[in-house]
Amino acid sequence: MTENDDDAGAVRAELERVVRRWQQLPLDHALPAVPAVAAAVQGLADDVSDVCGVPRAPVPDLGPAVLMDQLRVMVFDWRAAGLPSAELGERLTGLRRALP
């Protein structure tokens, strides 16, 4: 396995930890965390836009049930844009640790 494979595996594993944690949260605990998760998704989207040279656009608020799908898409876009996997992994870890 190459270093890139290791990085990709680490990002996938951390993303799944975030998603699993989110799914385990009771709704009354998840709702207060929505703004922080949405901000993390928007931050990834903004960085991808910047590196790709396209205007930033707001990620639509589709509610807490869709937020993890939006996170998955932004993780895919981040990796496709060639942004650093180590930074992505750190952001995902920080997000998971910030969840209630």
All heavy atoms as an XYZ file, in Angstrom:
750
protein
N       0.838     -1.174      0.000
C       0.000      0.000      0.000
C       0.889      1.244      0.000
O       1.855      1.312      0.734
C      -0.886     -0.010      1.245
C      -2.192      0.662      0.992
S      -3.331      0.932      2.354
C      -3.651     -0.585      3.108
N       0.560      2.240     -0.804
C       1.346      3.465     -0.854
C       0.885      4.421      0.241
O      -0.153      4.204      0.876
C       1.198      4.163     -2.217
O      -0.142      4.635     -2.333
C       1.542      3.226     -3.366
N       1.646      5.491      0.399
C       1.273      6.491      1.392
C      -0.102      7.077      1.069
O      -0.911      7.293      1.949
C       2.330      7.601      1.431
C       2.057      8.639      2.492
C       3.148      9.676      2.564
O       4.201      9.499      1.942
O       2.930     10.670      3.259
N      -0.382      7.311     -0.207
C      -1.681      7.841     -0.603
C      -2.798      6.870     -0.260
O      -3.877      7.283      0.134
C      -1.700      8.185     -2.091
C      -0.885      9.427     -2.397
O      -0.627     10.235     -1.523
N      -0.478      9.555     -3.636
N      -2.549      5.577     -0.434
C      -3.541      4.576     -0.051
C      -3.774      4.613      1.454
O      -4.908      4.496      1.911
C      -3.103      3.175     -0.472
C      -3.114      2.976     -1.980
O      -3.829      3.728     -2.678
O      -2.400      2.081     -2.455
N      -2.688      4.775      2.209
C      -2.810      4.877      3.662
C      -3.635      6.098      4.052
O      -4.515      6.016      4.904
C      -1.434      4.970      4.322
C      -0.656      3.676      4.257
O      -1.263      2.623      3.999
O       0.575      3.726      4.457
N      -3.338      7.238      3.412
C      -4.075      8.467      3.700
C      -5.552      8.314      3.355
O      -6.421      8.712      4.129
C      -3.495      9.651      2.913
C      -2.124     10.076      3.409
O      -1.727      9.674      4.526
O      -1.441     10.812      2.669
N      -5.824      7.738      2.194
C      -7.203      7.549      1.770
C      -7.944      6.633      2.744
O      -9.088      6.894      3.107
C      -7.258      6.980      0.357
N      -7.277      5.580      3.181
C      -7.889      4.667      4.143
C      -8.164      5.337      5.469
O      -9.215      5.119      6.086
N      -7.245      6.170      5.912
C      -7.424      6.881      7.171
C      -8.585      7.869      7.079
O      -9.383      7.990      8.012
C      -6.136      7.602      7.558
N      -8.689      8.547      5.963
C      -9.795      9.493      5.769
C     -11.123      8.742      5.733
O     -12.097      9.147      6.374
C      -9.591     10.341      4.490
C     -10.871     11.067      4.089
C      -8.450     11.325      4.679
N     -11.174      7.646      4.992
C     -12.406      6.847      4.931
C     -12.817      6.373      6.322
O     -13.993      6.436      6.687
C     -12.214      5.641      4.013
C     -12.644      5.869      2.590
C     -12.724      4.567      1.787
N     -11.518      3.747      1.850
C     -10.457      3.926      1.073
N     -10.431      4.879      0.183
N      -9.408      3.141      1.200
N     -11.845      5.890      7.080
C     -12.150      5.384      8.421
C     -12.663      6.497      9.324
O     -13.642      6.302     10.063
C     -10.906      4.737      9.028
N     -12.038      7.653      9.258
C     -12.477      8.759     10.119
C     -13.839      9.283      9.686
O     -14.676      9.603     10.529
C     -11.450      9.890     10.126
C     -11.712     10.928     11.198
C     -11.771     10.371     12.612
O     -10.958      9.488     12.963
O     -12.638     10.821     13.392
N     -14.086      9.327      8.380
C     -15.403      9.743      7.899
C     -16.471      8.792      8.426
O     -17.530      9.227      8.891
C     -15.424      9.792      6.371
C     -16.771     10.102      5.724
C     -17.296     11.462      6.167
C     -16.656     10.022      4.213
N     -16.209      7.510      8.368
C     -17.187      6.540      8.869
C     -17.397      6.683     10.373
O     -18.520      6.496     10.864
C     -16.777      5.121      8.497
C     -16.921      4.850      7.008
C     -18.273      5.279      6.430
O     -19.320      4.926      7.007
O     -18.270      5.992      5.408
N     -16.357      7.048     11.103
C     -16.525      7.288     12.552
C     -17.441      8.477     12.803
O     -18.281      8.450     13.699
C     -15.164      7.527     13.209
C     -14.318      6.296     13.330
C     -13.013      6.615     14.078
N     -12.080      5.550     13.920
C     -10.967      5.604     13.193
N     -10.613      6.715     12.577
N     -10.170      4.562     13.098
N     -17.248      9.548     12.027
C     -18.108     10.729     12.167
C     -19.551     10.352     11.859
O     -20.468     10.684     12.624
C     -17.641     11.877     11.235
C     -18.648     13.022     11.245
C     -16.262     12.374     11.622
N     -19.763      9.667     10.756
C     -21.120      9.287     10.340
C     -21.763      8.386     11.393
O     -22.922      8.592     11.782
C     -21.106      8.602      8.958
C     -22.457      7.990      8.622
C     -20.672      9.599      7.880
N     -21.015      7.415     11.877
C     -21.550      6.507     12.900
C     -21.933      7.275     14.163
O     -23.001      7.046     14.743
C     -20.514      5.430     13.231
C     -21.067      4.044     13.224
C     -20.084      2.941     13.550
N     -18.712      3.283     13.846
C     -17.705      3.207     12.978
N     -17.911      2.830     11.737
N     -16.473      3.516     13.337
N     -21.066      8.180     14.578
C     -21.355      8.972     15.780
C     -22.618      9.798     15.572
O     -23.472      9.877     16.451
C     -20.164      9.872     16.127
C     -20.396     10.753     17.321
C     -20.491      9.923     18.601
N     -20.881     10.766     19.701
C     -21.909     10.512     20.503
N     -22.600      9.404     20.366
N     -22.228     11.336     21.459
N     -22.737     10.418     14.406
C     -23.912     11.236     14.097
C     -25.181     10.391     14.152
O     -26.199     10.810     14.694
C     -23.746     11.875     12.722
C     -24.841     12.832     12.369
C     -25.865     12.608     11.514
C     -25.012     14.159     12.871
N     -26.677     13.720     11.444
C     -26.169     14.686     12.272
C     -24.308     14.948     13.776
C     -26.629     15.970     12.535
C     -24.760     16.229     14.039
C     -25.903     16.728     13.426
N     -25.114      9.203     13.600
C     -26.284      8.316     13.566
C     -26.682      7.850     14.963
O     -27.846      7.523     15.205
C     -26.009      7.112     12.664
C     -25.907      7.490     11.204
C     -25.371      6.357     10.337
O     -24.733      5.424     10.815
N     -25.628      6.447      9.043
N     -25.736      7.819     15.878
C     -26.016      7.369     17.239
C     -26.624      8.457     18.110
O     -27.180      8.163     19.162
C     -24.728      6.871     17.910
C     -24.164      5.623     17.289
C     -22.762      5.310     17.799
O     -22.109      6.130     18.437
N     -22.296      4.113     17.484
N     -26.514      9.712     17.664
C     -27.000     10.817     18.485
C     -28.520     10.865     18.503
O     -29.157     10.818     17.444
C     -26.483     12.155     17.950
C     -25.022     12.460     18.148
C     -24.661     13.755     17.436
C     -24.686     12.562     19.617
N     -29.103     11.003     19.671
C     -30.542     11.276     19.716
C     -30.789     12.648     19.069
O     -29.925     13.530     19.104
C     -30.867     11.319     21.212
C     -29.691     10.729     21.905
C     -28.513     10.891     20.992
N     -31.946     12.823     18.493
C     -32.244     14.056     17.768
C     -32.036     15.298     18.628
O     -31.484     16.300     18.161
C     -33.676     14.020     17.223
C     -34.080     15.191     16.340
C     -33.154     15.306     15.131
C     -35.528     15.037     15.903
N     -32.422     15.226     19.898
C     -32.270     16.406     20.751
C     -30.809     16.749     21.027
O     -30.488     17.883     21.383
C     -33.062     16.254     22.055
C     -32.588     15.111     22.922
O     -32.106     14.089     22.374
O     -32.713     15.214     24.164
N     -29.898     15.808     20.842
C     -28.464     16.086     20.959
C     -27.870     16.505     19.618
O     -26.922     17.284     19.569
C     -27.721     14.854     21.480
C     -27.972     14.574     22.913
N     -28.869     13.598     23.321
C     -27.482     15.123     24.041
C     -28.896     13.564     24.636
N     -28.064     14.485     25.105
N     -28.411     15.972     18.551
C     -27.891     16.283     17.217
C     -28.246     17.702     16.790
O     -27.412     18.395     16.189
C     -28.418     15.275     16.197
N     -29.455     18.134     17.083
C     -29.900     19.438     16.599
C     -28.983     20.596     17.011
O     -28.664     21.437     16.172
C     -31.345     19.706     17.016
C     -32.392     18.874     16.277
C     -33.796     19.154     16.813
C     -32.327     19.119     14.777
N     -28.535     20.657     18.274
C     -27.633     21.753     18.620
C     -26.272     21.672     17.905
O     -25.577     22.679     17.782
C     -27.446     21.614     20.136
C     -28.581     20.788     20.609
C     -28.944     19.900     19.455
N     -25.902     20.496     17.415
C     -24.624     20.318     16.731
C     -24.703     20.625     15.242
O     -23.673     20.731     14.576
C     -24.119     18.887     16.942
N     -25.918     20.777     14.712
C     -26.092     21.010     13.278
C     -25.283     22.210     12.786
O     -24.598     22.102     11.761
C     -27.588     21.132     12.910
C     -27.777     21.708     11.514
C     -28.258     19.773     13.013
N     -25.323     23.362     13.454
C     -24.556     24.503     12.928
C     -23.059     24.227     12.799
O     -22.432     24.626     11.810
C     -24.827     25.625     13.936
C     -26.138     25.263     14.551
C     -26.139     23.758     14.613
N     -22.472     23.529     13.757
C     -21.033     23.233     13.694
C     -20.723     22.263     12.558
O     -19.726     22.431     11.841
C     -20.551     22.668     15.024
N     -21.571     21.266     12.373
C     -21.350     20.302     11.292
C     -21.543     20.991      9.945
O     -20.747     20.812      9.023
C     -22.273     19.070     11.431
C     -22.102     18.129     10.263
C     -21.999     18.349     12.751
N     -22.588     21.799      9.841
C     -22.831     22.528      8.593
C     -21.664     23.470      8.280
O     -21.262     23.596      7.116
C     -24.142     23.300      8.681
N     -21.103     24.099      9.299
C     -19.946     24.982      9.091
C     -18.735     24.193      8.603
O     -17.978     24.665      7.744
C     -19.619     25.730     10.383
N     -18.563     22.986      9.123
C     -17.448     22.140      8.676
C     -17.634     21.749      7.211
O     -16.675     21.787      6.417
C     -17.343     20.899      9.556
N     -18.853     21.393      6.841
C     -19.152     21.038      5.450
C     -18.909     22.251      4.550
O     -18.284     22.139      3.496
C     -20.600     20.505      5.316
C     -21.006     20.375      3.853
C     -20.753     19.180      6.038
N     -19.369     23.418      4.990
C     -19.181     24.632      4.200
C     -17.702     24.973      4.063
O     -17.255     25.384      2.996
C     -19.931     25.807      4.835
C     -19.891     27.067      3.995
C     -20.616     26.911      2.681
O     -21.799     26.593      2.662
N     -19.928     27.137      1.568
N     -16.930     24.764      5.126
C     -15.494     25.014      5.055
C     -14.803     24.145      4.025
O     -13.947     24.617      3.259
N     -15.177     22.880      3.976
C     -14.626     21.986      2.954
C     -15.032     22.460      1.564
O     -14.207     22.508      0.645
C     -15.094     20.550      3.184
C     -14.613     19.861      4.462
C     -15.264     18.485      4.591
C     -13.116     19.754      4.507
N     -16.300     22.828      1.417
C     -16.792     23.299      0.114
C     -16.047     24.551     -0.329
O     -15.671     24.679     -1.503
C     -18.295     23.565      0.186
N     -15.815     25.464      0.598
C     -15.111     26.704      0.261
C     -13.684     26.428     -0.181
O     -13.207     27.010     -1.165
C     -15.116     27.657      1.455
C     -16.494     28.236      1.742
O     -17.397     28.138      0.882
O     -16.676     28.779      2.862
N     -13.005     25.537      0.520
C     -11.626     25.214      0.151
C     -11.558     24.543     -1.222
O     -10.654     24.831     -2.014
C     -10.976     24.324      1.216
C     -10.703     25.081      2.503
O     -10.765     26.329      2.499
O     -10.419     24.426      3.521
N     -12.504     23.671     -1.502
C     -12.549     23.013     -2.821
C     -12.800     24.062     -3.901
O     -12.141     24.062     -4.946
C     -13.607     21.893     -2.855
C     -13.831     21.398     -4.276
C     -13.187     20.737     -1.948
N     -13.744     24.964     -3.655
C     -14.025     26.025     -4.625
C     -12.787     26.859     -4.900
O     -12.472     27.170     -6.049
C     -15.157     26.934     -4.118
O     -16.373     26.236     -4.077
N     -12.081     27.227     -3.837
C     -10.892     28.062     -3.981
C      -9.827     27.381     -4.832
O      -9.260     27.993     -5.734
C     -10.311     28.421     -2.608
C     -11.214     29.344     -1.807
O     -12.187     29.901     -2.377
O     -10.957     29.501     -0.594
N      -9.545     26.115     -4.549
C      -8.488     25.417     -5.280
C      -8.899     25.138     -6.727
O      -8.043     25.087     -7.607
C      -8.046     24.132     -4.550
C      -9.003     22.987     -4.774
C      -6.656     23.728     -4.960
N     -10.197     25.004     -6.965
C     -10.681     24.724     -8.319
C     -10.952     26.001     -9.112
O     -11.287     25.937    -10.297
C     -11.940     23.869     -8.260
S     -11.628     22.198     -7.663
N     -10.834     27.143     -8.446
C     -11.025     28.409     -9.136
C     -12.464     28.712     -9.505
O     -12.718     29.396    -10.493
N     -13.393     28.202     -8.715
C     -14.807     28.505     -8.957
C     -15.337     29.332     -7.787
O     -14.822     29.228     -6.668
C     -15.659     27.223     -9.149
C     -15.205     26.443    -10.363
C     -15.619     26.348     -7.921
N     -16.352     30.153     -8.035
C     -16.890     30.972     -6.947
C     -17.444     30.106     -5.814
O     -18.025     29.051     -6.050
C     -18.026     31.766     -7.610
C     -17.772     31.690     -9.073
C     -17.030     30.409     -9.314
N     -17.244     30.592     -4.620
C     -17.834     29.910     -3.467
C     -19.343     30.012     -3.531
O     -19.885     31.004     -4.005
C     -17.351     30.549     -2.163
C     -15.901     30.289     -1.865
C     -15.508     30.917     -0.557
N     -14.135     30.583     -0.201
C     -13.600     30.835      0.973
N     -14.323     31.418      1.918
N     -12.351     30.498      1.218
N     -20.007     28.977     -3.059
C     -21.470     28.958     -3.017
C     -21.900     28.304     -1.714
O     -21.232     27.390     -1.221
C     -22.022     28.172     -4.204
N     -23.004     28.760     -1.160
C     -23.472     28.136      0.083
C     -23.953     26.709     -0.151
O     -24.607     26.422     -1.152
C     -24.620     29.041      0.539
C     -25.031     29.807     -0.661
C     -23.851     29.865     -1.585
N     -23.594     25.837      0.773
C     -24.130     24.479      0.764
C     -25.564     24.590      1.271
O     -25.802     25.183      2.329
C     -23.290     23.543      1.671
C     -23.919     22.169      1.759
C     -21.856     23.465      1.172
N     -26.533     24.064      0.541
C     -27.933     24.222      0.965
C     -28.212     23.517      2.288
O     -27.663     22.456      2.570
C     -28.738     23.594     -0.170
C     -27.781     22.775     -0.946
C     -26.400     23.297     -0.687
N     -29.069     24.130      3.079
C     -29.504     23.529      4.342
C     -30.641     22.570      4.021
O     -31.769     22.988      3.762
C     -29.968     24.615      5.304
C     -30.453     24.059      6.636
O     -30.496     22.814      6.807
O     -30.797     24.862      7.517
N     -30.329     21.289      4.025
C     -31.327     20.260      3.727
C     -31.747     19.494      4.976
O     -32.431     18.476      4.878
C     -30.779     19.302      2.662
C     -30.381     19.967      1.341
C     -29.736     18.947      0.408
C     -31.574     20.632      0.685
N     -31.294     19.964      6.123
C     -31.684     19.356      7.381
C     -30.677     18.338      7.891
O     -29.789     17.895      7.160
N     -30.813     17.966      9.164
C     -29.842     17.075      9.800
C     -29.798     15.672      9.205
O     -28.758     15.020      9.240
C     -30.268     17.039     11.269
C     -31.656     17.558     11.305
C     -31.839     18.422     10.099
N     -30.885     15.217      8.618
C     -30.902     13.859      8.059
C     -30.003     13.739      6.834
O     -29.537     12.646      6.514
C     -32.326     13.455      7.701
N     -29.735     14.844      6.162
C     -28.960     14.834      4.922
C     -27.526     15.325      5.144
O     -26.665     15.178      4.287
C     -29.677     15.702      3.854
C     -28.917     15.741      2.548
C     -31.079     15.189      3.623
N     -27.260     15.849      6.310
C     -25.964     16.477      6.583
C     -24.781     15.530      6.384
O     -23.750     15.917      5.828
C     -25.977     17.039      8.007
C     -25.071     18.188      8.341
C     -25.090     19.291      7.300
C     -25.425     18.752      9.704
N     -24.921     14.284      6.760
C     -23.812     13.347      6.578
C     -23.602     13.004      5.104
O     -22.466     12.785      4.670
C     -24.025     12.069      7.390
C     -23.868     12.280      8.890
S     -22.223     12.854      9.388
C     -22.557     14.556      9.843
N     -24.667     13.000      4.328
C     -24.503     12.808      2.878
C     -23.745     13.979      2.279
O     -22.883     13.800      1.415
C     -25.861     12.643      2.195
C     -26.568     11.362      2.594
O     -25.867     10.357      2.873
O     -27.810     11.356      2.630
N     -24.060     15.184      2.740
C     -23.353     16.359      2.257
C     -21.879     16.294      2.664
O     -21.000     16.650      1.872
C     -24.001     17.636      2.794
C     -25.362     17.898      2.182
C     -26.055     19.088      2.810
O     -26.169     19.196      4.025
N     -26.536     19.986      1.951
N     -21.617     15.812      3.868
C     -20.231     15.663      4.309
C     -19.501     14.659      3.427
O     -18.366     14.917      2.994
C     -20.179     15.226      5.776
C     -18.783     15.018      6.359
C     -17.983     16.331      6.354
C     -18.879     14.457      7.766
N     -20.124     13.555      3.134
C     -19.499     12.540      2.263
C     -19.161     13.128      0.888
O     -18.087     12.878      0.347
C     -20.428     11.344      2.079
C     -20.533     10.435      3.263
C     -21.496      9.293      2.920
N     -21.943      8.564      4.068
C     -21.329      7.503      4.572
N     -20.229      7.048      4.033
N     -21.821      6.878      5.629
N     -20.077     13.906      0.326
C     -19.833     14.517     -0.980
C     -18.654     15.481     -0.911
O     -17.780     15.476     -1.789
C     -21.102     15.240     -1.494
C     -20.791     16.112     -2.704
C     -22.184     14.229     -1.824
N     -18.597     16.269      0.146
C     -17.507     17.241      0.250
C     -16.162     16.547      0.488
O     -15.130     17.004     -0.014
C     -17.791     18.267      1.344
C     -18.948     19.205      1.011
S     -19.038     19.742     -0.732
C     -17.412     20.333     -1.061
N     -16.164     15.432      1.196
C     -14.930     14.658      1.368
C     -14.479     14.117      0.009
O     -13.295     14.192     -0.334
C     -15.124     13.525      2.400
C     -13.988     12.509      2.339
C     -15.239     14.116      3.804
N     -15.411     13.610     -0.774
C     -15.080     13.126     -2.122
C     -14.510     14.272     -2.965
O     -13.483     14.119     -3.634
C     -16.321     12.533     -2.793
C     -16.065     12.098     -4.207
C     -15.545     10.837     -4.471
C     -16.306     12.952     -5.270
C     -15.276     10.441     -5.781
C     -16.047     12.569     -6.574
C     -15.525     11.307     -6.829
N     -15.186     15.419     -2.933
C     -14.732     16.564     -3.728
C     -13.351     17.045     -3.279
O     -12.513     17.408     -4.104
C     -15.736     17.715     -3.644
C     -17.010     17.444     -4.420
O     -17.084     16.423     -5.144
O     -17.957     18.251     -4.290
N     -13.126     17.055     -1.979
C     -11.830     17.472     -1.426
C     -10.720     16.584     -1.980
O      -9.707     17.052     -2.458
C     -11.886     17.391      0.098
C     -10.607     17.699      0.810
C      -9.513     16.886      0.910
C     -10.275     18.898      1.517
N      -8.530     17.499      1.658
C      -8.978     18.729      2.036
C     -10.967     20.081      1.779
C      -8.348     19.713      2.805
C     -10.333     21.047      2.538
C      -9.040     20.871      3.040
N     -10.953     15.285     -1.928
C      -9.933     14.342     -2.410
C      -9.756     14.467     -3.913
O      -8.646     14.421     -4.411
C     -10.308     12.917     -2.007
C     -10.392     12.793     -0.483
C      -9.947     11.551      0.162
N      -9.273     10.580     -0.635
C      -7.946     10.391     -0.621
N      -7.183     11.130      0.130
N      -7.407      9.444     -1.342
N     -10.857     14.640     -4.652
C     -10.775     14.779     -6.102
C     -10.025     16.053     -6.498
O      -9.363     16.085     -7.547
C     -12.175     14.786     -6.712
N     -10.110     17.081     -5.661
C      -9.417     18.343     -5.937
C      -7.924     18.256     -5.610
O      -7.175     19.186     -5.903
C     -10.065     19.485     -5.156
N      -7.510     17.157     -4.990
C      -6.097     16.972     -4.678
C      -5.637     17.713     -3.433
O      -4.435     17.897     -3.227
N      -6.576     18.108     -2.600
C      -6.213     18.782     -1.352
C      -5.628     17.756     -0.379
O      -5.870     16.556     -0.509
C      -7.434     19.477     -0.763
C      -7.877     20.712     -1.567
C      -9.309     21.091     -1.257
C      -6.940     21.872     -1.279
N      -4.855     18.218      0.605
C      -4.116     17.290      1.478
C      -5.005     16.389      2.340
O      -5.841     16.863      3.094
C      -3.261     18.206      2.358
C      -3.631     19.594      2.055
C      -4.586     19.613      0.920
N      -4.784     15.104      2.209
C      -5.552     14.122      2.976
C      -5.310     14.256      4.473
O      -6.234     14.063      5.272
C      -5.199     12.701      2.536
O      -5.635     12.481      1.224
N      -4.084     14.583      4.860
C      -3.782     14.707      6.285
C      -4.632     15.812      6.921
O      -5.178     15.629      8.016
C      -2.298     14.988      6.500
N      -4.768     16.922      6.226
C      -5.598     18.017      6.755
C      -7.060     17.598      6.828
O      -7.757     17.898      7.800
C      -5.458     19.266      5.889
C      -6.278     20.431      6.406
C      -6.174     21.676      5.556
O      -5.213     21.798      4.757
O      -7.063     22.530      5.694
N      -7.522     16.906      5.816
C      -8.903     16.424      5.804
C      -9.143     15.488      6.979
O     -10.145     15.603      7.682
C      -9.206     15.729      4.480
C     -10.599     15.139      4.317
C     -11.687     16.187      4.519
C     -10.723     14.488      2.945
N      -8.218     14.571      7.203
C      -8.343     13.657      8.333
C      -8.395     14.396      9.658
O      -9.195     14.064     10.538
N      -7.565     15.427      9.799
C      -7.561     16.225     11.034
C      -8.894     16.944     11.225
O      -9.426     17.005     12.331
C      -6.420     17.228     11.002
C      -5.049     16.607     11.138
C      -3.926     17.592     10.881
O      -4.190     18.817     10.779
O      -2.767     17.144     10.769
N      -9.427     17.482     10.142
C     -10.719     18.170     10.238
C     -11.831     17.204     10.630
O     -12.689     17.541     11.462
C     -11.070     18.829      8.914
C     -10.262     20.060      8.612
C     -10.811     20.723      7.385
N     -10.029     21.846      6.955
C     -10.465     22.772      6.109
N     -11.678     22.667      5.601
N      -9.703     23.772      5.756
N     -11.815     16.020     10.047
C     -12.837     15.032     10.381
C     -12.719     14.580     11.829
O     -13.726     14.423     12.523
C     -12.763     13.846      9.424
C     -13.174     14.135      7.983
C     -12.853     12.936      7.096
C     -14.644     14.508      7.892
N     -11.491     14.392     12.284
C     -11.281     14.009     13.685
C     -11.789     15.106     14.617
O     -12.466     14.816     15.605
C      -9.797     13.723     13.955
O      -9.376     12.625     13.117
C      -9.537     13.371     15.407
N     -11.467     16.340     14.296
C     -11.949     17.462     15.109
C     -13.468     17.538     15.130
O     -14.070     17.795     16.182
N     -14.080     17.297     13.983
C     -15.533     17.316     13.913
C     -16.126     16.210     14.783
O     -17.060     16.445     15.556
C     -15.980     17.142     12.457
C     -17.482     17.071     12.205
C     -18.179     18.333     12.712
C     -17.749     16.856     10.731
N     -15.583     15.018     14.667
C     -16.100     13.895     15.471
C     -15.960     14.195     16.962
O     -16.892     13.967     17.745
C     -15.350     12.608     15.144
C     -15.804     11.411     15.970
C     -15.095     10.129     15.585
N     -13.670     10.231     15.468
C     -12.807     10.155     16.499
N     -13.241      9.999     17.728
N     -11.495     10.222     16.281
N     -14.835     14.730     17.359
C     -14.607     15.021     18.777
C     -15.490     16.146     19.284
O     -15.765     16.232     20.486
C     -13.133     15.355     18.998
C     -12.246     14.144     18.847
C     -10.794     14.475     19.019
N      -9.978     13.269     18.905
C      -8.682     13.280     18.711
N      -8.027     14.428     18.610
N      -8.019     12.133     18.610
N     -15.947     17.010     18.374
C     -16.808     18.122     18.774
C     -18.279     17.704     18.915
O     -19.077     18.441     19.514
C     -16.701     19.261     17.762
N     -18.616     16.532     18.373
C     -20.008     16.078     18.485
C     -20.315     15.710     19.931
O     -19.459     15.174     20.642
C     -20.247     14.877     17.566
C     -20.186     15.157     16.072
C     -20.328     13.863     15.280
C     -21.251     16.153     15.665
N     -21.549     15.974     20.346
C     -21.914     15.649     21.750
C     -21.934     14.143     22.002
O     -22.016     13.340     21.132
C     -23.318     16.239     21.907
C     -23.798     16.571     20.544
C     -22.633     16.574     19.622
